[in-house]
């Protein structure tokens, strides 16, 4: 019997040096490739964030806000090319470790409407999984029916694919150990929450102010809100620190690891 799909999301803060524009975290990328190969989890989809490759350019040209002036066209292309460059580095490391990774550029087959996925052509992706390729996707610039173009986050892609492809789990590899009761980068007394339910998420949202939550926890709540639909569907989400050696390996093989597990 074929195993169910695992979706591995590697944050931009893990695969790049966020304080240095267009700078990969080469050491982390190579180590993670080795951990993924060692775990040998199949079928697998890998999604990565933009970090210092995508975010500075997207912000400079205000790509998220949509197409407003012609000069943004260059920013749209430059942001995409920066993400291709980062993806190429990651895929090269995966290939060198014996992982048959294959890039899928979201801008080529995804259309959004006001920033939310409206059309996502899954046919080629499914074919790749059928022959045990490892699709690699990433947050990307995409065309939008209302805005002209915008940014599609890797988190939204992860949740969408998990539901559409009936994944068993989503593993989020970030630069923190999991979800805390406050921002651990600002509050030394922040407490790690090892388990979260949908009810817990709703309580946190009420406490921190709903859609403004990402400003409170350094972006973590924004990720949780994107993944909420997958959890509602019955898909487990595990958030771990991918900068800590062997965490991704342990998560992929199902071994106990420090982190936050989110369940329905």
N, C-alpha and C positions, 0 to 999 in steps of 0.2 A: 504493500500500500504506500503510495507517494505521500511524503510529509507535506504539511501545510506550509504556506509561505511565511517567511520572516522578512520584515522590512527594517533595515538598519539605517537610521538617520544620523549622520555625523555633522555636528554643528560647525558653523564657520569659525567659531572661536577655538575649535580643536584643530582644524586642518590648515588654518592660517595664523599668522602673527597679526592680531587685530590692530595693534598700534602702529604697524608698519605697512603702508599701502602696497598692494601687489606682492606680498611676501608670504610664501607658503611655510607651514610648520613641517618641514621635510622630515625631521626626526619622527614626529608623531605619525605622519602619513605612512612612512615605511614600517613602523612598528605595528600600526593598525592593520596594514596589509598582511603582515605575518600572522597576527592573531586571527584574522578572518580566514586565512588559509588553513591554519591549524584547527580551527573549529569545524570547518568543512560543512557549514549549514546549507542545506538545499531544500527547496528553492529559496533564493535570496535576491532581494532588490536592495541596492545601496543608493541612498540619496544624501547629498551633502549641501551645506550652506555656502554662502558667498564670502563671509568674513571680510578681510581686507582687499579682496578682489572685486566683489560685486557692490558692496555697500557704499564706498566712497564715490564711485562713479554714478551710481543710481541717485545718491543724494545730491551730487553736484548738478545733475541735469534734471532733477525732480521727476524721475521716470514714474514713480509711484502715483503722482498726481495726474498722469495722463498727458496726451499729446496736446500742447498748447501753442508751440511755436516751432518753426522749421529747424532751428538750431538743435533741438532735442533729438533729431534723427541721428546725429552723430553720437550722442550719448547713449541712445538705444543700442546702436551697433557696437559701440565701445564696451558697454556693460556686458553684452552678450559674449563678445570676444574674450573679455577678461574671465568670464565664467568657463568658457571653453578651455582657456589656458590652464586654469586651476583643475578642471576635470581631467585634462590630459595628464597632468602630473599624478593625480590620484590613480587614474586607470593604468598608467605606466607602472606604478608601484605594484598594483594588483596583478598585472600581467607578469611582472618579474617574479612574483611569488607563486605563479602557476594558477591564478584565478582567471577564468575566461570572461573578463569584464568587457562590457560593450556600452558605449555612450548613447544615451537617448536625450537629445536636446528638447526640452519642453516647448520652446518657442516654435518648433516645427510641427507640433500636433496637438497643441492645447490652445483653446480660445476661452477667455474669461468674459464675464459681464459684471462690471463694477467691482472688479478684483476677485470675483468668485468663479470657480471653474464652471463653465457652461458646456464645453465640448472637449472631450479627451479621447482621442483615438487609441484604443488599447490593443488593436490587432497585432501590430508588430511586436509589442512588448510581450504579449502572450506567446507568440511564436518563439521569441527568444527564450522564455522560461521553459518552453516545451523541450528545447534541446540543451537545457542546463547551462545556458549563458547566464551571466550575472549582469542584469541591466544596471547602469549607473545614471541616475538623474540628478538634477540640482535645481536650486532656486534660480529662476531665469526671468528675463524680460519676455513678455508675451503680448500678443495682440488682444485687444479688448473691445467688445461690441459697443460699449458706451464711452469709454475713455480714450479709445484709439490704441493705446498701449498702456501697460502697467507692469508691476513686479509680481510674480507668483512665487510665494515662499515654498521652500522645501518642506516645511511643516504641513502646509495645506496639501501638497502633493502626497506626502506620506499617509495622511488620514484618508484621502480620496482613494488611493490605490488599495489601502488595507481593506476598505469596505467593498470596493468593486471587485477585488480579486479574492475576497474571503480569506484574508491573512489570519494566521494564528496569533501573531504578536507584532508589536512595533517596539524596537529598541532605540532609545534616544541617547546618543553619546554626546554629552555636553562638557562644559568646563567646570561644572560643580557636581557634587555627589548626588544631587536629586532636588526634590522640592523642599524648601524650608518654610518655617512659619514667618520669616522675614528675610530680607536680602542678606545672604551670608557674606557678601563682599563689602557690606557696610556695617553689619551688625554682628560682632563676635559671639554674641549669645544666641544667635539664630539656631533653631532646633530642626534637625532633619526629620521629615515625615516619611517613614518607611512604607506606609500604606495609605492610599487615598481611594475613596469611593466617589461616585457621582454626587452623592449627597454632600460629601466633604467639599467637593469642588464648588457646589452651589453656595455653601456657607462661606467659603473663602471669597467668592465673587461678590456676595452681599457685603462682606466686611470691607473689602478694598475698593468697591465701587464699579463692579461690572466691567464694561469695556475699557475702563481706564486702568485696569489691573496691571498691564504690562509696565506702566510707569512706576508701580509700587515695588515689584519684585525683579526689576532689571530685565524684563522680557519673558521670564518664566511663565507667568500666567497667560501671556499671549499664546505660548506654545500649547499650554494645557487646553485653552479654549479651542484651538484648532483641532486637537486630538480628541476632544470630548465626543464628537460624533462617532469616532471609531470605538471608543469605550462603550457608548450607548449600544453599539452594534454587537458588543460582546467580545471585543478584541482587547487583549491585555496590553498595557503600555508599561515599559520599564525604562526609567530614566537613571542613567549611571554617568560617572565621570570617565570620559574616554581619554583623558590625559593621564589617568592612573594606569600603569601597565597591567595587562591581563584582565582588566574589567570587561572589555568588549568580548574577549575570548570566553570568559566565565558566563557572561550573559547569553552568548550564542549557544553554548552547550547546556544551558539550563542550570548551571552551578550557582549556589548562593553568592550574591555580591551586594556590596553596600550600594543603596540607591533607593528610589521610590517606585513602588509598583502601584499602578492605577487600574482598578477593576470596577466593573459595573456593580 
